[in-house]
Amino acid sequence: MLLTCNIPFDTTADITLPCCPGKVILNGEEQPYQPESRIPADAGEWVFEYELSENYRPCYQLEDSVKELVRNPVIKEYLYKKVPMLVHTDGAEIQNMTLTEMSKLPFFLGIGTRLGLDEEILEEIEGVVCGIGKQ
């Protein structure tokens, strides 16, 4: 994370860095930092660089439409290999549905089995897409 704080002339501030695990680069120099502590700052520009201790980017999930999932090239490639029938829906209105909704459609049903969208496959897909952050 890159955080720039501009403290106005003739003022001071106490800066607390959100979700900072303890190592921070302050104005180009590495500094120790105690999580949730306050940094007294005089007037001027303060530039902090550090890795967040938590991930704040939302991740993809099975509740997302197929249309949204396939916007991500990594997920698209994975899904089209995992569920080849999805290739035939590329750009179609049906992609506004979720994979779970699609799994219940008659043309995804085989004789006694589902063509690539059974519960086990959905769980496997969920494990992959939930680890990918939305852009």
Accessible surface in RSA format (square Angstrom, percent):
REM  Atomic radii and reference values for relative SASA: ProtOr
REM  Chains: A
REM  Algorithm: Lee & Richards
REM  Probe-radius: 1.40
REM  Slices: 20
REM RES _ NUM      All-atoms   Total-Side   Main-Chain    Non-polar    All polar
REM                ABS   REL    ABS   REL    ABS   REL    ABS   REL    ABS   REL
RES MET A   1    97.77  50.6  55.96  37.0  41.81  99.5  72.73  61.8  25.04  33.2
RES LEU A   2   119.38  66.5  91.02  65.1  28.36  71.3  91.02  63.9  28.36  76.3
RES LEU A   3    50.04  27.9  49.11  35.1   0.93   2.3  50.04  35.1   0.00   0.0
RES THR A   4    64.26  45.7  38.29  38.8  25.97  61.9  24.45  32.8  39.81  60.2
RES CYS A   5    25.87  19.6  21.09  23.5   4.78  11.2   9.30  23.6  16.57  17.9
RES ASN A   6   106.00  73.1  81.79  79.0  24.21  58.3  32.75  78.8  73.25  70.8
RES ILE A   7    20.25  11.5  13.27   9.9   6.98  16.8  13.36   9.6   6.89  18.7
RES PRO A   8    88.72  64.7  76.52  69.8  12.20  44.3  88.51  73.1   0.21   1.3
RES PHE A   9   185.47  92.8 167.11 103.5  18.36  47.8 168.86 102.4  16.61  47.5
RES ASP A  10   122.83  86.0  92.38  91.9  30.44  72.0  22.06  51.9 100.77 100.5
RES THR A  11    62.51  44.5  51.39  52.1  11.12  26.5  58.92  79.1   3.58   5.4
RES THR A  12   102.75  73.1  78.59  79.7  24.16  57.6  45.62  61.3  57.13  86.4
RES ALA A  13    34.15  31.4  23.26  35.9  10.89  24.8  33.07  46.6   1.08   2.9
RES ASP A  14    92.19  64.6  61.20  60.9  30.99  73.3  11.02  25.9  81.18  81.0
RES ILE A  15    15.55   8.8  12.47   9.3   3.08   7.4  15.55  11.2   0.00   0.0
RES THR A  16    58.81  41.8  39.32  39.9  19.49  46.5  30.04  40.4  28.77  43.5
RES LEU A  17     0.34   0.2   0.00   0.0   0.34   0.9   0.00   0.0   0.34   0.9
RES PRO A  18    70.89  51.7  62.85  57.3   8.04  29.2  70.87  58.5   0.02   0.1
RES CYS A  19    24.56  18.6  14.25  15.9  10.30  24.2   8.70  22.0  15.86  17.1
RES CYS A  20     5.53   4.2   0.10   0.1   5.43  12.8   0.14   0.3   5.39   5.8
RES PRO A  21    76.94  56.1  46.66  42.5  30.28 110.1  53.62  44.3  23.32 145.0
RES GLY A  22    19.48  24.0   0.00   N/A  19.48  24.0  12.19  33.5   7.28  16.3
RES LYS A  23   130.91  63.9 123.96  76.1   6.96  16.6  71.15  64.0  59.76  63.7
RES VAL A  24     2.71   1.8   1.99   1.8   0.72   1.7   2.71   2.4   0.00   0.0
RES ILE A  25    62.08  35.3  61.84  46.1   0.24   0.6  61.84  44.5   0.24   0.6
RES LEU A  26    29.27  16.3  26.26  18.8   3.02   7.6  26.26  18.4   3.02   8.1
RES ASN A  27    81.76  56.4  53.08  51.3  28.68  69.0  33.85  81.5  47.91  46.3
RES GLY A  28    64.35  79.4   0.00   N/A  64.35  79.4  30.06  82.5  34.29  76.8
RES GLU A  29   116.44  66.8 112.73  85.3   3.71   8.8  38.03  73.6  78.41  64.0
RES GLU A  30   112.39  64.5  85.82  64.9  26.58  63.3  28.11  54.4  84.29  68.8
RES GLN A  31    62.32  34.9  61.13  44.7   1.19   2.8   7.29  15.5  55.03  41.7
RES PRO A  32   122.76  89.5 100.27  91.4  22.49  81.8 106.78  88.2  15.99  99.3
RES TYR A  33    12.59   5.9   3.82   2.2   8.77  22.8   8.12   6.1   4.47   5.5
RES GLN A  34   130.80  73.1 128.82  94.1   1.98   4.7  47.51 101.1  83.29  63.2
RES PRO A  35    71.55  52.1  55.45  50.5  16.10  58.5  55.69  46.0  15.87  98.6
RES GLU A  36   126.22  72.5 106.38  80.5  19.84  47.2  55.75 107.8  70.46  57.5
RES SER A  37    41.94  35.4  32.57  43.5   9.37  21.6  35.81  76.2   6.13   8.6
RES ARG A  38   169.52  71.2 148.31  75.6  21.21  50.5  35.20  48.1 134.32  81.4
RES ILE A  39    27.97  15.9  27.19  20.3   0.78   1.9  27.97  20.1   0.00   0.0
RES PRO A  40   104.65  76.3  93.53  85.3  11.11  40.4  94.05  77.6  10.60  65.9
RES ALA A  41     1.71   1.6   0.00   0.0   1.71   3.9   0.22   0.3   1.49   4.0
RES ASP A  42    97.37  68.2  96.40  96.0   0.97   2.3  26.76  63.0  70.61  70.4
RES ALA A  43    47.04  43.3  22.97  35.4  24.07  54.8  23.24  32.7  23.80  63.1
RES GLY A  44    35.66  44.0   0.00   N/A  35.66  44.0  34.73  95.3   0.93   2.1
RES GLU A  45   104.51  60.0  82.23  62.2  22.28  53.1  21.92  42.4  82.59  67.4
RES TRP A  46    46.43  18.6  46.43  22.5   0.00   0.0  43.90  23.4   2.52   4.1
RES VAL A  47    36.97  24.3  36.67  33.2   0.30   0.7  36.67  31.9   0.30   0.8
RES PHE A  48     0.04   0.0   0.04   0.0   0.00   0.0   0.04   0.0   0.00   0.0
RES GLU A  49    76.74  44.1  75.48  57.1   1.25   3.0  11.24  21.7  65.50  53.5
RES TYR A  50    12.95   6.0   0.00   0.0  12.95  33.7  10.77   8.1   2.18   2.7
RES GLU A  51   139.78  80.3 136.93 103.6   2.85   6.8  57.54 111.3  82.25  67.2
RES LEU A  52    65.81  36.6  42.18  30.2  23.63  59.4  42.18  29.6  23.63  63.6
RES SER A  53    66.10  55.9  29.27  39.1  36.83  84.8  28.86  61.5  37.24  52.2
RES GLU A  54    99.27  57.0  89.16  67.5  10.11  24.1  35.23  68.1  64.04  52.3
RES ASN A  55   114.53  79.0  76.53  74.0  38.00  91.5  39.52  95.1  75.01  72.5
RES TYR A  56   135.18  63.1 106.46  60.6  28.73  74.7  95.49  71.8  39.69  48.9
RES ARG A  57   130.77  54.9 122.93  62.7   7.84  18.7  60.85  83.2  69.92  42.4
RES PRO A  58    88.05  64.2  76.25  69.5  11.80  42.9  88.05  72.7   0.00   0.0
RES CYS A  59    40.68  30.8  31.27  34.9   9.41  22.1  11.85  30.0  28.84  31.1
RES TYR A  60    13.62   6.4  13.04   7.4   0.57   1.5   0.48   0.4  13.14  16.2
RES GLN A  61    79.99  44.7  79.99  58.5   0.00   0.0   8.47  18.0  71.51  54.2
RES LEU A  62    16.61   9.3  15.76  11.3   0.85   2.1  15.98  11.2   0.63   1.7
RES GLU A  63   124.23  71.3 103.45  78.3  20.78  49.5  64.91 125.5  59.32  48.4
RES ASP A  64    15.16  10.6  12.35  12.3   2.81   6.7   2.81   6.6  12.35  12.3
RES SER A  65    27.52  23.3  23.17  30.9   4.35  10.0  14.17  30.2  13.35  18.7
RES VAL A  66     0.00   0.0   0.00   0.0   0.00   0.0   0.00   0.0   0.00   0.0
RES LYS A  67    97.12  47.4  96.28  59.1   0.85   2.0  47.64  42.9  49.48  52.7
RES GLU A  68    49.24  28.3  48.95  37.0   0.29   0.7  11.76  22.8  37.48  30.6
RES LEU A  69     0.00   0.0   0.00   0.0   0.00   0.0   0.00   0.0   0.00   0.0
RES VAL A  70    16.74  11.0  10.19   9.2   6.55  15.8  10.19   8.9   6.55  17.8
RES ARG A  71   163.99  68.9 133.33  68.0  30.66  73.0  65.86  90.0  98.14  59.5
RES ASN A  72     5.48   3.8   3.28   3.2   2.20   5.3   2.34   5.6   3.15   3.0
RES PRO A  73    93.46  68.1  85.58  78.0   7.88  28.7  89.68  74.0   3.79  23.6
RES VAL A  74    98.10  64.6  93.62  84.8   4.49  10.8  96.36  83.7   1.74   4.7
RES ILE A  75     0.14   0.1   0.00   0.0   0.14   0.3   0.14   0.1   0.00   0.0
RES LYS A  76    70.34  34.3  70.34  43.2   0.00   0.0  29.69  26.7  40.65  43.3
RES GLU A  77   100.41  57.6  93.31  70.6   7.10  16.9  36.24  70.1  64.17  52.4
RES TYR A  78    49.90  23.3  44.88  25.5   5.01  13.0  49.27  37.0   0.62   0.8
RES LEU A  79     0.00   0.0   0.00   0.0   0.00   0.0   0.00   0.0   0.00   0.0
RES TYR A  80    31.79  14.8  25.19  14.3   6.60  17.2  25.52  19.2   6.26   7.7
RES LYS A  81   149.59  73.0 125.46  77.0  24.13  57.4  92.01  82.8  57.58  61.3
RES LYS A  82    63.87  31.2  46.65  28.6  17.22  41.0  18.33  16.5  45.54  48.5
RES VAL A  83     0.22   0.1   0.22   0.2   0.00   0.0   0.22   0.2   0.00   0.0
RES PRO A  84    86.41  63.0  84.48  77.0   1.92   7.0  84.70  69.9   1.70  10.6
RES MET A  85    57.49  29.8  52.24  34.6   5.25  12.5  53.62  45.6   3.86   5.1
RES LEU A  86     0.00   0.0   0.00   0.0   0.00   0.0   0.00   0.0   0.00   0.0
RES VAL A  87    70.98  46.7  65.22  59.0   5.76  13.9  65.22  56.7   5.76  15.6
RES HIS A  88   157.15  85.9 121.25  84.3  35.90  91.8  81.73  84.2  75.42  87.8
RES THR A  89    11.74   8.3  10.90  11.1   0.83   2.0  11.74  15.8   0.00   0.0
RES ASP A  90    77.91  54.6  53.03  52.8  24.88  58.8  13.13  30.9  64.78  64.6
RES GLY A  91    72.98  90.0   0.00   N/A  72.98  90.0  39.82 109.3  33.16  74.3
RES ALA A  92    46.93  43.1  32.58  50.3  14.34  32.6  42.19  59.4   4.73  12.5
RES GLU A  93   141.26  81.1 127.27  96.3  13.99  33.3  68.33 132.2  72.93  59.5
RES ILE A  94    36.37  20.7  27.76  20.7   8.61  20.8  33.99  24.5   2.39   6.5
RES GLN A  95     4.62   2.6   4.62   3.4   0.00   0.0   0.69   1.5   3.93   3.0
RES ASN A  96    72.88  50.3  53.45  51.7  19.43  46.8  27.42  66.0  45.46  43.9
RES MET A  97    53.80  27.9  52.88  35.0   0.92   2.2  42.89  36.5  10.91  14.5
RES THR A  98    22.22  15.8  22.22  22.5   0.00   0.0  20.06  26.9   2.16   3.3
RES LEU A  99     0.00   0.0   0.00   0.0   0.00   0.0   0.00   0.0   0.00   0.0
RES THR A 100    49.23  35.0  49.23  49.9   0.00   0.0  41.58  55.9   7.65  11.6
RES GLU A 101    83.76  48.1  79.40  60.1   4.36  10.4  30.95  59.9  52.81  43.1
RES MET A 102     0.00   0.0   0.00   0.0   0.00   0.0   0.00   0.0   0.00   0.0
RES SER A 103     5.38   4.5   5.38   7.2   0.00   0.0   0.38   0.8   5.00   7.0
RES LYS A 104   138.97  67.8 118.08  72.4  20.89  49.7  84.92  76.4  54.05  57.6
RES LEU A 105    40.72  22.7  40.66  29.1   0.06   0.1  40.72  28.6   0.00   0.0
RES PRO A 106   102.04  74.4  93.90  85.6   8.14  29.6  94.11  77.7   7.92  49.2
RES PHE A 107    99.65  49.9  85.15  52.7  14.50  37.7  95.45  57.9   4.19  12.0
RES PHE A 108     0.00   0.0   0.00   0.0   0.00   0.0   0.00   0.0   0.00   0.0
RES LEU A 109    87.04  48.5  69.31  49.6  17.73  44.6  69.31  48.7  17.73  47.7
RES GLY A 110    26.24  32.4   0.00   N/A  26.24  32.4  13.95  38.3  12.28  27.5
RES ILE A 111   182.98 104.1 156.11 116.3  26.88  64.8 161.30 116.2  21.68  58.8
RES GLY A 112    82.68 102.0   0.00   N/A  82.68 102.0  44.89 123.2  37.80  84.6
RES THR A 113    92.87  66.1  83.20  84.3   9.67  23.0  74.59 100.2  18.28  27.6
RES ARG A 114    84.48  35.5  73.42  37.4  11.06  26.3   8.55  11.7  75.93  46.0
RES LEU A 115    90.73  50.5  82.23  58.8   8.49  21.4  87.79  61.7   2.94   7.9
RES GLY A 116    24.92  30.7   0.00   N/A  24.92  30.7  18.79  51.6   6.13  13.7
RES LEU A 117     0.52   0.3   0.00   0.0   0.52   1.3   0.00   0.0   0.52   1.4
RES ASP A 118    57.21  40.1  57.12  56.9   0.09   0.2  19.68  46.3  37.52  37.4
RES GLU A 119   121.16  69.6 115.37  87.3   5.78  13.8  52.69 101.9  68.47  55.9
RES GLU A 120   133.58  76.7 126.05  95.4   7.52  17.9  44.47  86.0  89.10  72.7
RES ILE A 121    32.76  18.6  32.76  24.4   0.00   0.0  32.76  23.6   0.00   0.0
RES LEU A 122     8.43   4.7   8.43   6.0   0.00   0.0   8.43   5.9   0.00   0.0
RES GLU A 123   107.15  61.5  98.29  74.4   8.85  21.1  32.04  62.0  75.11  61.3
RES GLU A 124    79.68  45.7  67.32  50.9  12.36  29.4  38.33  74.1  41.34  33.8
RES ILE A 125     0.00   0.0   0.00   0.0   0.00   0.0   0.00   0.0   0.00   0.0
RES GLU A 126    64.98  37.3  64.98  49.2   0.00   0.0  10.40  20.1  54.58  44.6
RES GLY A 127    57.33  70.7   0.00   N/A  57.33  70.7  36.55 100.3  20.77  46.5
RES VAL A 128    56.67  37.3  47.53  43.0   9.15  22.0  53.25  46.3   3.42   9.3
RES VAL A 129     0.00   0.0   0.00   0.0   0.00   0.0   0.00   0.0   0.00   0.0
RES CYS A 130    50.23  38.0  39.22  43.7  11.00  25.9  24.79  62.8  25.43  27.4
RES GLY A 131    65.40  80.7   0.00   N/A  65.40  80.7  32.89  90.3  32.51  72.8
RES ILE A 132    38.54  21.9  35.74  26.6   2.80   6.8  38.54  27.8   0.00   0.0
RES GLY A 133    17.90  22.1   0.00   N/A  17.90  22.1   5.12  14.1  12.78  28.6
RES LYS A 134    47.44  23.1  42.48  26.1   4.96  11.8  20.83  18.8  26.60  28.3
RES GLN A 135   173.58  97.1 103.03  75.3  70.55 168.0  66.38 141.3 107.21  81.3
END  Absolute sums over single chains surface
CHAIN  1 A     8738.6       6978.4       1760.2       5000.1       3738.5
END  Absolute sums over all chains
TOTAL          8738.6       6978.4       1760.2       5000.1       3738.5
